[in-house]
Amino acid sequence: MAKKPNYNFEKRKKELAKKAKKEEKRLRKRPDTETAEDTANDETDGEQESDSE
């Protein structure tokens, strides 16, 4: 019997890819006042805190 597909995993993976692409586009449009690494680190820290709640 074939294994059932895990649609939740596929959806989450697709959402993360979409979010990453959107963030990359936003950083390209943003003036070079901040580095991409600084803003990426700030946002990932915020995600981790909200997931634990």
Summary of the structure (lengths in Angstrom):
residues: 53
radius of gyration: 15.5
end to end distance: 38.6
largest distance: 55.8
contacts: 85
relative contact order: 0.08
helix: 75%
strand: 0%
